[in-house]
């Protein structure tokens, strides 16, 4: 909230090189085959070439050039964009520590992964009231209800991803509606206050229930009043002599 209130969306977009007329599609996350940036690249190519979205722009954030397979995968994504003749409309950025400006600039946020748990990008996008298009896998439906906060699609399906993006492109009202519902959900389900309450409830449920204070006092008093038997009153451990 502090970031959004201190920044101007138009200025943020201008700093990143986008105009008011651009329709900005954001895919934020480590660029790797699991996150399926190649699917986003294919879907974006279809969006421009088949759907005619000439003001579309694609921003991929999260590239790193450390391991050979990472370098090869980024090259694969670029090759798809070049093949679709949309490389000039796409930008691939390295990993950034501060990413909030990208959400503010975006019109739609993509999470088309083929394998996920529950990525933070979903909650961050919802906090910025951005509609999501995400794969209907793993923990993602726990944060997105299809048709409410965004659209859920089959994984590794560029055509389905393209269609979902285009649906949001066609309706400013739908994007605003889903963005607002996403904001409501992240506050209701994943805010600091909500998560703290859930953890406390879980601890209360799992921890052994302590007896009421009065019962504890009674037990303590009973233990103090207990007097062990004297040794002389205990049975003798020496066996009796056997008659001869």
N, C-alpha and C positions, 0 to 999 in steps of 0.2 A: 504493500500500500504506500509506504513512504517513497519507494522508487517511482511508482506511477504518478503520485501527486507532485513529484519534483521534476518530472520530465514531460516534454511535449511530444506526442506521437509523431506529428508532422516533422518536427526537428530531428527526432531519432531516425525516422525513415530517410530523411535527406542526408544525414551523416553516413548512412549505410549505402547511399546511392540510389534510393527508390523515390518515386514521385507519388503523388496522391492517386494517380490513375493506375498505378501498378497493382496487380493482384498477387500478393506475396505468399507463396507456399513455403513453409518452414519445416525442415527435417533436422532436428537437433539430437545429437548422440554420437558416440564413437563410431566412426565410419568403418563398418565391418560387415561381413556377409550375414551375420545374425540379425543386424539391424535393418538389412535389406534396402540400403540406399540405391542399389541398382533397380529395385522395383519402383522406387520413387522417380528415378530418372526415366524409366520406360513409361510410367504413367504420365509424367509431365510432357514427354514427347507426344504422347497421344492427345493430351489436353490441348496442346498448341496446334498440332497438325490435323487432328481429326475433329476436335470440338471447336476449333477456331478461336481459342482464347489468346488473342494476340497481345494482350497486356499482361499475360502471366509471367511471373518470375519465380525461380526456384532458388532457395537458399539452403545449402547443406552445411551444417556446422559440426565439427568434431573429427576432422581428418588429422591423422598423425602418420609420420613417415619413419617409423622405427624398425619394424619387422618387415621382412620381404613380402609376406602375404598381405600386409596392410598396404604396401606400395602397389602391389599388383591389383588389389581390389579397387583402390582409388582410380587406377588406370582403366579398369573395367567400367566403372561408373562414368568416367569422362568419355570413353569410347561410345557408350550408349547415347550420351548427350550429343556427341558429334555426329553420330549416325542419324539422329533425328533432326539434325540441323538446329538445335536449340542451345548449343553451348554458350552462345552470346547472351542468352536469357538466364543462365544459371551461374551460381557462385558457390565454390567449395572452399570453406574456411577451415583453418586449423582449429584444434581444441582451444576453447576460451574459458578462463576462470569465471569471468563475469558474463552471464548470458541473458540477463533480464531484458536487455534492450532488444534482443532478437524476438522475444515474445511480444513486446510492445509494438514492434514493427510489423509482425505477421498478420495475415488475414485468416490463415488456416494452418494448423499444426498436424504433421503426419507422424504416426507411430506404426509403420507397417511391418514390424518385426516378425520373424518366424519362430522366435523363442524368447520369452520374457518372463519376468516375475511380476513386478509392478514398478515400472520406471518412474523416476521423479518428474520427468518431463510432463507427464500427464497432469499431476497436481499443479505444477508451475504454469502450464498453459491455462488450466481452469482458473487459477488465481488471477490471470490476466484477461479472463473472459474470452478465451479463444476457442472456437469449436475444433474438435479433434476428428481425425479419421484414423482408425486404429484396427489392427488385426484382432479378430475375435478368438483370442487364444489365452491360455494360462490365467494370470491374474488381472488382465486388462478389463474384462467385463465387470470386475468388482468395483471399478472406478468410473466406467462409462456404460450407460444404458443406451442401446442402439436407438437412435431417433430422439434422444433427450439431450445429453451433453455433447453428442457427436454421432458419428456413423461407424459401425463395426463391419468389417469386411473379411472375406477369407484371406489367409496369409498367402504371400507370394502370387498375387493375382493383380498384375498391372492394370488390366481392363476394369476390374472392380474398383480399384483405387482411383483410377481416372474418373469413372462415373460418379463416385462419391465426392471427389473434389469439385467436379462440374456442377453437381447438385447444389453445393454450397456457394459456388461462384454465381449461380443464377439468382440467388436470393439473399439480399442484404438482411432482410427480416429474419430469415432462418439462422443466419450466422449470429446475429445479435441474440436471438432467443436461446440458441444452444450455448452461447457464451455465458449468458446470465445464469442458466441452469447449472453450468459447470462451476461457476463461482459459488453458487449456493451449495453445491454438493461438496466441494473441497472444504468449505468452512464447516459444513455439517459432519463430514466424515473423517477429514484428515487434518483439521486444524490442531494446533498445540493443545488447546483446551479439550477438544473432542478425544484426541488420542490419549491424553493423560487420564481422562475419566474411564476410558476403555481398559487401560492398563490397571487402574486401581480396582475396577470391577473384576478383572481376571485374577488379580492377586487375592482379593477377598474370596473368590470362588475356589481357588486352588489351595489356599492356606488352611490348616486345621483351625476349626472354630474353638476359640478359647471359652471356658465356662464363664458364666456371669460372675461379677466381682464378689457377690455374697457367697456363692458356692465356693469360690477360691478361698475365702476367709474361713468358711466352715471346715474345709479340708485341711487347711493349715492348723486350725485349732485342734482338730482330731489327731493330727500327726503329733502335735506337741503333748497331747494328753496320753499318748500311748507309752506304756512302761513295759520294757521287755522283761520276761521272766528271769528270776534270779538263777544263777548257775546251780545252786543247791537244789532247786526245784526241778531241774532238768533230769531226764533219765540218765542213770550212770552208764558210762561207756565201757566199764569193766565187766566182763561176763561173769555170771555166777558160777561157783565151782560145781563140777559134775560129780554127783554122788558115786562113791566106789563101793 
